[in-house]
Every structure is written in structure tokens, then in C-alpha cells.
Amino acid sequence: MASVLLQYCVLIVLYHTGLVSSFPYHHVKDGQYACQNTKTRNQLLFIQVDGFRWDYVDKQPCGSLPGFARFLREGGRFCWTTPPFPTLSFPSWITINTGLYTETHGIVGNFFYDPDDKDVFSLYDPKSFRKQKWWTADQVGTVAEKAGLRTAVFITGLCGVPINGVTATFCAHVGNTPSKQNFQHSIGKALDKLSEGFDYVQVYTALVDDVGHAKGPDFPEVAQAVRDVDSVVLHVLNELQNRGLEDKVNVVIASDHGMTPLDPGSVMYHEIDDYLDTTLVENIAEEAAFMNIKVPKQNVDKVYEQVSKIPGVAAYRREDIPKEFHYQNSKYIHDIILLADKGNYLLASRSEKQVPPRNDNVFFLRGHHGYHPREEDMRGIFFAKGPAFKCGWTLDPIHMVDIYQVLTHILDITPQPHNGTWAHVEGALAQDGKRDGCTGTTAVASP
């Protein structure tokens, strides 16, 4: 079954000729549209599973994932989602939650540098990334709160950080050590919030991502992490049924990126310091697949000449960054960026200008992301079910900018201007209350 589904996903990309939408639109930006919501609002549970690659479910033996099997039978999936550039957690999650490309929402990496304030945004330092100045783009929860909805968020590190002066009605920190137990606990509390009548509940877990980095995407430990998530998904489905919420709550499961292996002997490690004279630069942000380098204007040509010699790595001046990346128009995107080909890894500089600081533990990583968005291993997932969706659907891949408009549609709130395209997603949604393909559900015992 899995192989048939994979073949189908590939075939529809090759042969699909496009859909012509008859659904009403309103114009929000040149070339960008969002749906005009005209339906009764339902609740939304948004489960964010970090690092869940597009094919993880399909690679499992038939019958080993009863939760996902039931979920996709009662709902459906897009074959995969293409992440924004760079394919890193913070940029991708904010794209999903705003519908904006990275250059527009401004969270341009997991680590980046503000040259005006000589300040850094660092994934490893909550004090740095919780500063309000970074958070300027309204997210789904922000828009929902402004519309008078109640939102609850279970997330790592960002509780209480206002976005344009708005915070969630309820927020809980999920802990820094991802585990099945922590995920189950957050889901249990999230279901309670839905029972209390909260409109939008968001739950985050890094369980799959952490194991993918540590062991590599093709190892048994990742398969077990996927089964752990599956058991939680099955619990969600049964609990929604038990609580009488099945016909009221939509559930969306999405990820921010995939994972590619870093198998010993098959990866070329490149010391940036072997090529770059760090006295010529102001800051070096990121490592591994991607770097964002701030260079004084008089040194750009010289630095570009140096880093262009790194094998297996593309160097771009800011003005030459490929348009498909939508990665130029932010003050945090600097003079030169580097993008490694899959199978190559940029080691951090030993200079004090490097963010994050050099850590040689990276040699023990067996999986990573951050590579070109079109790399197959970088693809993510979007699964959905509930009263807003048809049943049993599998549709063309979408870009992660397309997800935001689905979430605002479910919540019946007016979206902010965004980069999504409604025609890419409308085929998944029930029209006029008619849920094509839906014949009822059957509870399955949770493991």
C-alpha cells in the first residue's frame, strides 16, 4: 500500500495539469489570494511534529501505524510539503503559521545577526529569541485572539512572548527533553482545553527530530519515534470520539522539514576557516548546510572569492540569491550566503564571530536538514481530518506557505496578507458541508 501511495504522489506531480477554482477569493497581495470564509466555525487542534519527513509513514510496515491509518482514512494528506528557505525549524514554523516566505516574516534562520544592534537570535538561548523585536508577523494564534477566539499553545520557549502585543489565552512550556510521555501529557492537556471550548489549540513535539539528528532518518530508533507519535494520534482520535468532539474538532498534523542522513564515510566535512579569512567579516551565522555571512562592503568581493572555492558548496552574493528562495529582502539576510549540497557539511568557524559557537559534537550527528528546499529528504507532511475536510483524499504536494490559509479557513477568521494559493488546497476541503468519501468511523484501542 505504501509503495502504491508513493507512486501515486509522484505520478500526480508529473501528470497533473492543474485545478480551476470556482471558490470565491479576495485579493490580499499581487498574485496571492485567500478564501472568503462563509461557514460555521469549528475547533482546531494543530499538532506540530518537528522533523517528520514526508515518507516516514509510508516506510513503515503495513498495519504498524493504526493511528495514522485511521487518520488518513477519515481525512487525508498532501503528498508532501515543500519547506521555505532555509529548511530549518524556526523559519519553517513561522512560514507555516503566517503563510509568508522567510524574507517577509523575518525569522531568517535558527541563528542570525542584527547588524544595527549588534544582537543575535539564537535557537540555543531563549533570552535572545524571546525578544519582542524579532516577532513582527501575526501568526494564526495572534489573528485568532484578535478575532475574539480563545487559543491555547503547548510549545518550547515562546510562552508569554507577545506578537504585536498579543499573547495566547493559555500557554504551557512542553519541556526541553522531547519524549513520548511529554507529548502524551501535552496532548492530554490540549484535549482538555478543547473540551473547555477553546477554539484553537497548538501542540509541539521535537520527539522525531531529536532522534533523527542523533541516529539518522533510516535507523530503527526513528521508526520507533514514528510509532510513538502514531500511538498518540490514535489516542487523540479515540478521545475526540469519547468526548463527543469528533464532529466539532478538526485535527491538522504538520512538520517543518525532513531529515537527510549523515552517514560516516559518505559526508564531506568542510572547515570554513580553511577558506575564509574571518578578519574580513563581521558575523557568521549558522553551520552545516547553510551559512549567512555579514561582510563589510569593501570586503564582499574578496570574501566571495574565498568561499566560492569550497567544494560541494554554492556561494551567493545577496543580490544573486535564487529568486525561488524568496530570501533577499530582510536586514537579517546578509551579504553572502552559503548552501551546501546534500552530502556536504560546513563546519562552524572557531572565530568569536560565529553564531552558534563552534561545537565539535556535530561529528556525532547522524541526520540533518537545512539543504535545498527541493531536496526530497527536506520534504515535510500535512495530514488533516475533521468536519472541514473530505475523507480519504491524497492531493498534489503544496508549499508550506499554503498551510496558513487552511488554518484560518477552519477557524473562520480573516487571514492576513500571505503568499499561499487557495487553489492548491481547496480540493481537500468539504464544500457546503458535504464531506466526500466519509462513511463513519470506528474506534481502535490505543496501545
C-alpha positions as CSV (number, residue, x, y, z in Angstrom):
1,M,0.0,0.0,0.0
2,A,2.8,2.4,0.9
3,S,4.6,1.9,-2.4
4,V,1.4,2.5,-4.3
5,L,0.8,5.7,-2.5
6,L,4.3,6.9,-3.2
7,Q,3.9,6.1,-6.9
8,Y,0.7,7.9,-6.9
9,C,2.2,11.0,-5.4
10,V,5.0,11.0,-7.9
11,L,2.6,10.4,-10.8
12,I,0.3,13.3,-10.0
13,V,3.2,15.7,-9.8
14,L,4.2,14.6,-13.3
15,Y,0.8,14.4,-14.9
16,H,-1.5,16.7,-13.0
17,T,-2.5,19.7,-15.2
18,G,-3.9,22.0,-12.5
19,L,-7.2,22.8,-10.9
20,V,-9.5,25.7,-11.9
21,S,-11.1,27.2,-8.8
22,S,-14.7,28.4,-8.6
23,F,-14.4,29.3,-4.9
24,P,-14.7,33.0,-4.0
25,Y,-11.4,34.8,-3.4
26,H,-10.4,38.1,-2.1
27,H,-7.2,39.8,-3.2
28,V,-4.7,40.2,-0.5
29,K,-1.5,40.9,-2.4
30,D,-0.4,40.7,-6.0
31,G,-0.7,37.1,-7.1
32,Q,-1.7,35.9,-3.7
33,Y,-5.2,35.0,-2.6
34,A,-7.1,33.7,0.4
35,C,-10.5,32.2,0.8
36,Q,-13.5,34.2,1.9
37,N,-14.8,32.2,4.9
38,T,-18.6,31.8,4.9
39,K,-19.1,28.7,7.1
40,T,-19.7,27.9,10.8
41,R,-16.5,27.8,12.8
42,N,-15.2,24.6,14.2
43,Q,-12.4,24.0,16.7
44,L,-8.9,23.2,15.6
45,L,-6.1,21.1,17.1
46,F,-2.8,21.8,15.3
47,I,-0.2,19.1,16.1
48,Q,3.3,20.3,15.1
49,V,5.8,17.4,14.8
50,D,9.3,18.7,14.2
51,G,11.5,16.9,11.7
52,F,8.8,14.4,10.5
53,R,9.9,13.5,6.9
54,W,7.3,13.1,4.2
55,D,7.9,9.4,3.7
56,Y,8.2,8.2,7.4
57,V,4.7,6.9,7.4
58,D,5.0,5.2,4.1
59,K,8.2,3.4,5.1
60,Q,6.5,1.6,8.0
61,P,5.2,-2.0,7.5
62,C,1.5,-2.2,6.7
63,G,-0.6,-2.4,9.9
64,S,2.2,-1.0,12.1
65,L,0.6,2.5,12.3
66,P,-3.1,2.1,13.2
67,G,-3.3,5.8,14.3
68,F,-2.1,7.2,11.0
69,A,-4.0,4.6,9.0
70,R,-7.3,5.6,10.6
71,F,-6.4,9.3,10.5
72,L,-5.8,9.2,6.8
73,R,-8.8,7.1,6.1
74,E,-11.0,9.6,7.9
75,G,-9.1,12.5,6.5
76,G,-6.3,12.8,4.1
77,R,-2.9,14.2,3.1
78,F,-1.0,16.2,0.6
79,C,1.8,14.0,-0.9
80,W,4.3,16.3,0.8
81,T,5.0,19.9,1.7
82,T,8.0,21.9,0.4
83,P,9.7,24.0,3.1
84,P,10.8,27.6,2.7
85,F,14.5,28.5,2.5
86,P,16.4,27.8,4.7
87,T,15.0,24.4,5.6
88,L,15.4,25.0,9.3
89,S,12.9,24.8,12.2
90,F,12.3,28.5,13.1
91,P,11.9,29.8,9.5
92,S,9.7,26.9,8.5
93,W,7.3,27.0,11.5
94,I,6.9,30.8,11.2
95,T,6.1,30.3,7.5
96,I,3.5,27.7,8.3
97,N,1.9,29.9,11.0
98,T,2.0,33.1,8.8
99,G,1.8,32.0,5.2
100,L,4.8,34.2,4.5
101,Y,8.1,33.5,2.9
102,T,11.1,33.8,5.2
103,E,12.3,37.2,3.9
104,T,8.9,38.6,4.8
105,H,8.2,37.2,8.3
106,G,11.9,38.0,9.3
107,I,12.9,34.8,11.2
108,V,15.6,34.1,8.7
109,G,17.3,31.2,10.5
110,N,17.7,29.3,13.7
111,F,20.6,31.8,14.3
112,F,21.0,35.2,12.8
113,Y,22.6,38.6,13.4
114,D,21.1,42.1,13.7
115,P,23.8,44.4,12.5
116,D,22.1,47.6,13.8
117,D,22.0,46.4,17.4
118,K,25.0,44.0,17.2
119,D,22.5,41.5,18.5
120,V,21.9,37.8,17.8
121,F,18.9,35.5,17.6
122,S,19.9,32.1,18.8
123,L,17.9,28.8,19.0
124,Y,20.1,27.8,22.0
125,D,19.3,31.0,24.0
126,P,15.7,31.7,24.9
127,K,16.7,35.1,26.3
128,S,17.8,36.1,22.8
129,F,14.9,34.6,20.8
130,R,12.2,35.8,23.2
131,K,12.9,39.4,22.4
132,Q,9.8,41.1,21.0
133,K,11.7,42.9,18.3
134,W,12.0,39.7,16.2
135,W,8.3,38.8,16.3
136,T,6.6,41.2,13.9
137,A,4.4,39.0,11.7
138,D,1.0,37.9,13.0
139,Q,0.6,34.2,13.4
140,V,-2.6,32.1,13.3
141,G,-3.0,32.2,17.0
142,T,-2.5,36.0,17.0
143,V,-5.1,36.6,14.4
144,A,-7.5,34.2,16.2
145,E,-7.0,36.1,19.5
146,K,-7.6,39.4,17.8
147,A,-10.9,38.0,16.4
148,G,-12.0,37.1,19.9
149,L,-11.2,33.4,19.9
150,R,-9.6,31.5,22.7
151,T,-6.3,29.9,22.0
152,A,-4.0,27.5,23.9
153,V,-0.4,26.7,23.0
154,F,1.9,23.9,24.2
155,I,5.3,24.9,22.9
156,T,9.0,25.2,23.8
157,G,10.4,28.5,24.9
158,L,8.0,31.1,23.5
159,C,5.2,31.2,26.1
160,G,4.3,34.7,27.0
161,V,6.2,36.4,24.1
162,P,3.7,39.0,22.6
163,I,3.3,39.2,18.9
164,N,2.2,42.8,18.1
165,G,1.1,43.0,21.7
166,V,-1.0,39.8,21.7
167,T,-0.4,36.5,23.6
168,A,-2.4,33.2,23.7
169,T,-5.2,32.9,26.3
170,F,-3.3,29.9,27.7
171,C,0.3,28.8,27.1
172,A,2.3,25.9,28.6
173,H,6.0,25.1,28.2
174,V,6.4,21.5,26.9
175,G,9.9,20.9,28.3
176,N,13.3,20.7,26.7
177,T,13.6,16.9,26.7
178,P,11.3,15.5,24.0
179,S,9.7,12.2,24.8
180,K,6.5,10.2,24.2
181,Q,5.5,10.8,27.8
182,N,5.9,14.6,27.5
183,F,4.0,14.6,24.2
184,Q,1.2,12.5,25.6
185,H,0.9,14.8,28.6
186,S,0.7,17.9,26.3
187,I,-1.9,16.2,24.2
188,G,-4.0,15.3,27.2
189,K,-4.0,18.9,28.4
190,A,-4.8,20.0,24.8
191,L,-7.8,17.8,24.7
192,D,-9.0,19.2,28.0
193,K,-8.8,22.7,26.5
194,L,-10.9,21.6,23.5
195,S,-13.4,20.2,25.9
196,E,-13.4,23.5,27.7
197,G,-14.3,25.2,24.4
198,F,-11.0,26.6,23.3
199,D,-11.1,27.4,19.6
200,Y,-7.5,26.8,18.6
201,V,-5.1,24.5,20.4
202,Q,-1.5,24.0,19.2
203,V,0.8,21.3,20.4
204,Y,4.5,20.9,19.5
205,T,6.9,18.0,19.8
206,A,10.5,17.6,18.8
207,L,10.5,13.8,19.5
208,V,11.1,12.7,15.9
209,D,13.5,15.5,15.1
210,D,15.8,14.8,18.1
211,V,16.0,11.1,17.2
212,G,16.6,11.9,13.6
213,H,19.5,14.1,14.4
214,A,21.0,11.7,16.8
215,K,20.6,8.4,14.9
216,G,19.8,9.3,11.3
217,P,16.5,9.1,9.5
218,D,16.8,5.5,8.3
219,F,17.6,3.9,11.6
220,P,15.2,1.8,13.8
221,E,15.1,4.5,16.5
222,V,13.3,6.9,14.1
223,A,10.8,4.2,13.2
224,Q,10.1,3.7,16.9
225,A,9.6,7.5,17.3
226,V,7.1,7.4,14.4
227,R,5.3,4.6,16.1
228,D,5.3,6.6,19.4
229,V,3.7,9.6,17.5
230,D,1.2,7.1,15.9
231,S,0.1,5.9,19.3
232,V,-0.6,9.4,20.4
233,V,-2.5,10.2,17.2
234,L,-4.7,7.1,17.9
235,H,-5.3,8.3,21.4
236,V,-6.4,11.7,20.0
237,L,-8.9,10.1,17.6
238,N,-10.4,7.9,20.3
239,E,-10.6,10.7,22.9
240,L,-12.3,13.0,20.5
241,Q,-14.9,10.3,19.9
242,N,-15.3,9.6,23.6
243,R,-15.7,13.3,24.4
244,G,-18.3,13.9,21.7
245,L,-15.9,16.2,19.8
246,E,-15.3,14.2,16.7
247,D,-17.7,16.2,14.6
248,K,-16.6,19.6,16.1
249,V,-12.8,19.4,16.1
250,N,-10.5,19.5,13.0
251,V,-7.1,18.0,13.5
252,V,-4.1,19.1,11.4
253,I,-0.7,17.3,11.7
254,A,2.2,19.1,10.0
255,S,6.0,19.2,10.1
256,D,8.6,21.8,9.4
257,H,11.1,19.9,7.4
258,G,12.5,16.4,6.8
259,M,15.9,14.9,7.5
260,T,18.8,13.6,5.5
261,P,21.4,11.1,6.7
262,L,25.0,12.0,7.7
263,D,26.4,8.5,7.4
264,P,30.1,8.2,8.3
265,G,32.2,8.0,5.2
266,S,29.6,9.4,3.0
267,V,29.7,13.1,4.1
268,M,32.3,15.6,3.2
269,Y,33.1,18.0,6.1
270,H,34.4,21.4,5.2
271,E,36.3,23.7,7.6
272,I,35.1,27.2,6.8
273,D,38.3,28.5,8.4
274,D,40.3,26.7,5.7
275,Y,38.8,29.0,3.1
276,L,37.6,32.2,4.8
277,D,39.7,34.9,6.4
278,T,37.4,35.7,9.3
279,T,39.1,39.0,9.9
280,L,37.3,40.2,6.8
281,V,33.8,39.5,8.1
282,E,31.5,40.9,10.9
283,N,29.4,37.8,11.6
284,I,28.9,34.2,10.5
285,A,25.6,32.7,11.4
286,E,24.6,29.0,11.1
287,E,26.6,25.9,10.1
288,A,26.1,22.5,8.5
289,A,24.0,23.1,5.3
290,F,23.7,26.8,5.3
291,M,25.6,30.0,6.4
292,N,24.6,33.7,6.4
293,I,27.6,35.9,6.5
294,K,27.7,39.7,7.3
295,V,30.6,41.3,5.4
296,P,31.7,45.0,5.3
297,K,31.0,46.3,1.8
298,Q,34.7,46.7,0.9
299,N,35.4,43.1,1.6
300,V,32.5,41.4,-0.2
301,D,34.3,40.6,-3.4
302,K,37.3,39.1,-1.6
303,V,35.2,37.0,0.8
304,Y,33.1,35.8,-2.1
305,E,36.2,34.7,-4.0
306,Q,37.4,32.8,-0.9
307,V,34.2,30.9,-0.1
308,S,33.5,30.1,-3.7
309,K,36.3,27.7,-3.6
310,I,34.6,25.3,-1.1
311,P,33.8,22.1,-3.0
312,G,30.2,21.0,-2.8
313,V,29.0,24.4,-1.6
314,A,27.3,27.1,-3.5
315,A,28.1,30.7,-2.6
316,Y,25.8,33.6,-3.4
317,R,26.1,37.3,-3.1
318,R,22.9,38.6,-1.6
319,E,21.7,40.1,-5.0
320,D,22.3,36.7,-6.7
321,I,20.4,34.5,-4.3
322,P,17.9,32.5,-6.4
323,K,14.5,34.1,-6.6
324,E,12.8,30.8,-5.8
325,F,14.2,31.1,-2.3
326,H,12.4,34.4,-1.5
327,Y,15.4,35.2,0.6
328,Q,16.7,38.7,-0.1
329,N,14.5,41.4,1.4
330,S,15.4,41.4,5.1
331,K,18.0,43.3,7.1
332,Y,18.9,40.0,8.7
333,I,19.8,38.4,5.3
334,H,23.4,39.4,4.8
335,D,26.0,39.9,2.1
336,I,26.9,36.3,1.3
337,I,25.1,33.1,1.9
338,L,26.5,29.5,1.5
339,L,24.3,26.5,0.7
340,A,25.9,23.0,0.8
341,D,24.9,20.3,-1.5
342,K,23.4,17.2,0.1
343,G,26.3,15.0,1.3
344,N,28.4,18.1,2.4
345,Y,28.6,19.8,5.8
346,L,30.0,23.2,6.7
347,L,31.8,23.2,10.0
348,A,31.5,26.3,12.1
349,S,34.3,28.8,12.4
350,R,36.4,28.9,15.5
351,S,36.2,32.7,15.4
352,E,34.3,34.6,18.1
353,K,32.2,36.0,15.2
354,Q,30.5,32.6,14.7
355,V,26.9,32.0,15.9
356,P,26.4,29.5,17.3
357,P,29.9,29.0,18.7
358,R,31.9,26.0,17.4
359,N,31.0,22.7,18.9
360,D,32.8,19.5,17.7
361,N,29.9,17.3,18.9
362,V,28.5,17.8,15.4
363,F,30.7,15.0,14.3
364,F,28.4,12.6,16.2
365,L,25.2,13.8,14.4
366,R,23.7,11.2,12.0
367,G,21.0,13.3,10.5
368,H,20.5,16.9,9.5
369,H,18.4,19.4,7.4
370,G,18.9,22.9,6.1
371,Y,19.6,21.8,2.5
372,H,17.9,22.9,-0.7
373,P,14.1,23.0,-0.3
374,R,13.8,20.9,-3.5
375,E,15.8,18.0,-1.9
376,E,13.5,15.1,-1.4
377,D,14.8,14.5,2.1
378,M,13.8,18.0,3.2
379,R,10.0,17.5,2.5
380,G,7.5,17.6,5.3
381,I,3.9,16.4,6.0
382,F,0.4,17.9,6.1
383,F,-2.3,15.5,7.3
384,A,-5.8,16.7,8.2
385,K,-9.2,15.4,9.2
386,G,-12.4,16.7,10.7
387,P,-15.6,18.4,9.7
388,A,-13.9,20.9,7.4
389,F,-12.3,18.1,5.3
390,K,-13.2,15.4,2.9
391,C,-12.3,11.8,3.6
392,G,-9.7,9.6,2.0
393,W,-8.0,12.2,-0.1
394,T,-4.4,12.4,-1.4
395,L,-3.5,15.5,-3.3
396,D,-0.6,17.2,-5.0
397,P,2.3,18.5,-2.9
398,I,2.0,22.0,-1.6
399,H,4.4,24.6,-0.3
400,M,4.3,25.4,3.4
401,V,3.1,28.9,2.6
402,D,-0.2,27.3,1.6
403,I,-0.9,25.9,5.1
404,Y,-1.8,29.1,6.9
405,Q,-4.9,29.8,4.8
406,V,-6.3,26.4,5.6
407,L,-5.9,27.1,9.3
408,T,-7.6,30.5,9.1
409,H,-10.4,29.0,6.9
410,I,-11.1,26.3,9.6
411,L,-11.3,28.9,12.3
412,D,-13.4,31.3,10.1
413,I,-11.1,34.2,10.7
414,T,-9.8,36.7,8.1
415,P,-6.3,35.9,7.1
416,Q,-3.5,38.5,7.0
417,P,-1.8,39.0,3.6
418,H,0.1,35.9,2.7
419,N,1.9,34.0,0.0
420,G,-0.4,31.0,-0.2
421,T,-2.5,30.0,-3.1
422,W,-6.1,28.8,-2.4
423,A,-6.3,26.6,-5.5
424,H,-3.5,24.4,-4.1
425,V,-5.5,23.4,-1.0
426,E,-9.2,23.7,-1.7
427,G,-9.5,20.2,-3.0
428,A,-9.1,18.8,0.5
429,L,-11.9,20.8,2.0
430,A,-15.6,19.9,2.3
431,Q,-17.8,22.1,0.2
432,D,-21.2,23.3,1.5
433,G,-21.0,20.9,4.4
434,K,-20.5,17.8,2.1
435,R,-17.6,15.6,3.2
436,D,-16.9,13.5,0.2
437,G,-15.8,9.9,0.9
438,C,-16.9,9.9,4.6
439,T,-18.8,6.9,5.8
440,G,-18.4,6.9,9.5
441,T,-15.6,6.0,12.0
442,T,-14.6,3.1,14.2
443,A,-12.6,3.4,17.4
444,V,-9.4,1.4,17.7
445,A,-8.0,0.5,21.1
446,S,-5.0,2.7,22.0
447,P,-1.8,0.8,22.6
